[in-house]
Amino acid sequence: MFKKVLIANRGEIALRIIRACHELGISTVAVYSTADADSLHVKFADESVCIGPPTPSKSYLSMPALLSAAEITQADAIHPGYGFLSENAQFARACFEQDVHFIGPSPDVIDAMGNKVRAKEVARQAGVPLLPSVDARQDISKIKKELKNIGYPVLIKAAMGGGGRGMKLVKEESQIEAALELAKSESLSAFGSDEIYIEKYCVKPRHIEFQILADQHGNVIHLGERDCSIQRRHQKLLEEASSPIMDAGLRAKMGETAVAAAKSVNYSNVGTVEFIVDADKNFYFLEMNTRIQVEHPVTEMITGIDLLRAQIESAAGQQLPFRQEDIRWKGHSIECRITAEDPMTFAPHPGRIQLFHPPAGLGVRLESVACSDYMVPPFYDSMIAKLIVHDESRPRAIAKMRQALSEFVIQGIKTTIPLHREILENSDFCEGRYDTSFLTQLRPSL
């Protein structure tokens, strides 16, 4: 097992990793920009190192700064969390070259699956269903010609991306050139790469992802699905497990497909295989995330498996302690992402939190670094908390989340708590009748 882990991230995921490490008896090193000097992840780590100014490119995206921090603190492993450099094969390679373990899959696997374009080719070779796509590296005239063949609408996506950044919906040919340039610019800013790809847009699909867990000894299992269809502009707002549309047959088929995709590249560590599912329950490979996901807690709640602990143990070379047939799903779990944004316009709303009163109770879990007097910085993702509930059935989980949201008090800044309460009261959501267009129908202005 590792002796000291440096967490190359910030916010709630850094704090979550610190907890998992401490439970395993591992010392931790927090890194922080000057904007995060007073953050809780800095206070709860055993050591901390300032790695630069607030700008991500000069701090959390700076490989030299992160590797230097690992060297001076003698950390023997780096956990990248999610976002930032978590799916950057160059960073993973640099860690290994410095004799520091990267807690994630190998650089070659990140190259194969972390890059969405290469991942689609791997999935194709593994026999996984795919949507029609177009190579965005071609001349614009060739791109337009091929897009006419597959038909609009299409979706432009960042090859190294996630969280909706660098993603553009194009409904007609006249929009394609401007959308391509904007997608490249956003992708370069967020992920350090302007590589993009284009695929057919499936109208009103469900966004279903399967959690993969694999060790370095060839054992690969799935922990079931999460429904991530409640989104705004391709950014997830609310996730639940299990999916309201899932049945045992579909879960088995999609789970086997996800495992096959992972095995085809000798995958190890945690990962997520994402699919879109149409109205007839046909499913298509979307991408694979070679990291821990924001929404991993809902899977933890229904399986009882600590994914961060399993991730660290896998990276340390330990075998999985269970097989596919050992996995059981109990009850239902929902996660609401609480962001520092205006709930009506989604305009960012950073600032100082004057009062922070978290909800509590049986089956209520909160992941956050926010607290009273915490300053939400304007430089990073606006998510300030993840509220997760678990109960024996979906209706009871919905009722529990409603109550938890009603208790959750954050004063001093605007948050999306009111929007989540509106979603949880919506009859279509409560009856499981929703897809990725749900929020647009609920709030056409969004």
Helices and strands as residue ranges (DSSP letters): E 4-7, H 11-23, E 27-33, G 34-36, H 40-44, E 47-52, G 56-58, H 63-73, E 77-79, H 89-97, E 101-102, H 107-109, I 110-114, H 116-125, E 133-134, H 140-150, E 154-158, E 168-170, G 173-175, H 176-191, E 196-200, E 206-214, E 220-232, E 235-241, H 248-263, E 269-277, E 283-289, H 296-303, H 307-315, G 324-326, E 332-339, E 351-352, E 355-357, E 364-368, E 375-376, E 383-391, H 394-407, E 409-411, H 417-425, H 427-430, H 438-442
